[in-house]
């Protein structure tokens, strides 16, 4: 792994490494541009980590000190683009320093070779110990290439872990399917599980979750996906949003919906808990069409099931009628209403009461200070799909027109 603030430094190091080791796999991290590496990250999948620091070198030294404070962190090669001090720092286990205003390829290759060799000797000795195998255990399932950090959730379909992925080179969320596919009676759940990967892996969109890996281990499927330490929109809504923030989030969610609708996919369960926050405060859409433990399952007709959360379901979804992209837009309207007003449009003492209100009740009054968004809200939350925006793109265009006229 190469960590450097400047693009040219990362490129130069890549070239030096690939000349010596043509088959090497190099992961680059743009220090200061990309999100900071997760505190739980231990570089488990790397032979070595190279950190480039320029004068003054204090920031690079501090970063490396954080790394070396973690047990079993990979060896670190610290390339300091500055003249060496008159009194060199004391040696540290796992740390290899290189000084100089230019990167000396021969010196880099020599010290990197020593770091890698030491790492491999250490791993060879570790593989014979029982605790080494335990790091790859997720409940009863062993998943190679992922170091288990801790379990963070569970449901009827999945158990969710925080893990370090050797492939992604960072901390990820690992969803492990609880049922063995070929003996599960609810094979539809397994289909939905795989669908999440198939949909998202093919979409490279800034407001859609990144998927890193899909696999089968001990007859259990798993998905490794982006980790969101900043939490979800549900938690963010516990504090008031400004109008500017609410509109920015509206546009980000609509953009993500536009992308999935364009490939013929409906979300079906759009709600604040499925909208995650990155550290730059942008939103990211997760969980496509999955039946989860907190899913509201009711068989109203004997032929169809309702999947979704009553507070955010469209009238047609709540009554198990056919749905299309306009149902997701209704759910977005509920979220936008809540972001602006600070409360949901429809509440009730039971799920069925909330479903009834979505179908029959008048839209609650819009606060005067937000009336300029009244037309957008009324169209998003129209009872009939024909009266709503017909696409996420149409919604985005309406918001753009409104903002340009302000």
Rosetta blueprint (number, residue, H / E / L):
1 X L
2 X E
3 X E
4 X E
5 X L
6 X L
7 X H
8 X H
9 X H
10 X H
11 X H
12 X H
13 X H
14 X H
15 X H
16 X H
17 X H
18 X H
19 X H
20 X H
21 X L
22 X L
23 X L
24 X L
25 X L
26 X L
27 X L
28 X E
29 X E
30 X E
31 X L
32 X L
33 X L
34 X L
35 X L
36 X L
37 X L
38 X L
39 X L
40 X L
41 X L
42 X L
43 X L
44 X L
45 X L
46 X L
47 X L
48 X E
49 X E
50 X E
51 X E
52 X E
53 X E
54 X E
55 X L
56 X L
57 X L
58 X H
59 X H
60 X H
61 X H
62 X H
63 X H
64 X H
65 X H
66 X H
67 X H
68 X H
69 X L
70 X L
71 X L
72 X L
73 X L
74 X L
75 X E
76 X E
77 X E
78 X E
79 X E
80 X E
81 X E
82 X L
83 X L
84 X L
85 X L
86 X L
87 X L
88 X L
89 X L
90 X L
91 X L
92 X L
93 X L
94 X L
95 X E
96 X E
97 X E
98 X E
99 X E
100 X L
101 X L
102 X L
103 X L
104 X L
105 X H
106 X H
107 X H
108 X H
109 X H
110 X H
111 X H
112 X H
113 X H
114 X H
115 X H
116 X H
117 X H
118 X H
119 X H
120 X H
121 X H
122 X H
123 X H
124 X H
125 X H
126 X H
127 X L
128 X L
129 X L
130 X H
131 X H
132 X H
133 X H
134 X H
135 X L
136 X L
137 X E
138 X E
139 X L
140 X L
141 X E
142 X E
143 X L
144 X L
145 X L
146 X E
147 X E
148 X E
149 X E
150 X E
151 X E
152 X E
153 X E
154 X E
155 X L
156 X L
157 X L
158 X E
159 X E
160 X E
161 X E
162 X E
163 X E
164 X E
165 X E
166 X L
167 X L
168 X L
169 X L
170 X E
171 X E
172 X E
173 X E
174 X E
175 X E
176 X E
177 X E
178 X L
179 X L
180 X L
181 X H
182 X H
183 X H
184 X L
185 X L
186 X L
187 X H
188 X H
189 X H
190 X H
191 X H
192 X H
193 X H
194 X H
195 X H
196 X H
197 X H
198 X H
199 X H
200 X H
201 X H
202 X L
203 X L
204 X L
205 X L
206 X L
207 X L
208 X E
209 X L
210 X L
211 X E
212 X E
213 X E
214 X E
215 X E
216 X E
217 X E
218 X L
219 X L
220 X E
221 X E
222 X E
223 X E
224 X E
225 X E
226 X E
227 X L
228 X L
229 X L
230 X L
231 X L
232 X E
233 X H
234 X H
235 X H
236 X H
237 X L
238 X L
239 X L
240 X L
241 X L
242 X L
243 X H
244 X H
245 X H
246 X H
247 X H
248 X H
249 X H
250 X H
251 X H
252 X H
253 X H
254 X H
255 X H
256 X H
257 X H
258 X H
259 X H
260 X H
261 X H
262 X H
263 X L
264 X L
265 X L
266 X L
267 X L
268 X L
269 X L
270 X L
271 X L
272 X H
273 X H
274 X H
275 X E
276 X E
277 X E
278 X L
279 X L
280 X L
281 X L
282 X L
283 X E
284 X E
285 X E
286 X L
287 X L
288 X L
289 X L
290 X L
291 X L
292 X L
293 X L
294 X L
295 X L
296 X L
297 X L
298 X L
299 X L
300 X L
301 X L
302 X L
303 X L
304 X L
305 X L
306 X L
307 X L
308 X L
309 X L
310 X H
311 X H
312 X H
313 X L
314 X L
315 X H
316 X H
317 X H
318 X H
319 X L
320 X L
321 X L
322 X L
323 X L
324 X L
325 X H
326 X H
327 X H
328 X H
329 X H
330 X H
331 X H
332 X H
333 X H
334 X H
335 X H
336 X H
337 X H
338 X H
339 X H
340 X H
341 X H
342 X L
343 X L
344 X L
345 X L
346 X L
347 X L
348 X L
349 X L
350 X L
351 X H
352 X H
353 X H
354 X H
355 X H
356 X H
357 X H
358 X H
359 X H
360 X H
361 X L
362 X L
363 X L
364 X L
365 X L
366 X L
367 X L
368 X H
369 X H
370 X H
371 X H
372 X H
373 X H
374 X H
375 X H
376 X H
377 X H
378 X H
379 X H
380 X H
381 X L
382 X L
383 X L
384 X L
385 X H
386 X H
387 X H
388 X L
389 X L
390 X L
391 X L
392 X H
393 X H
394 X H
395 X H
396 X H
397 X H
398 X H
399 X H
400 X H
401 X H
402 X H
403 X H
404 X H
405 X H
406 X L
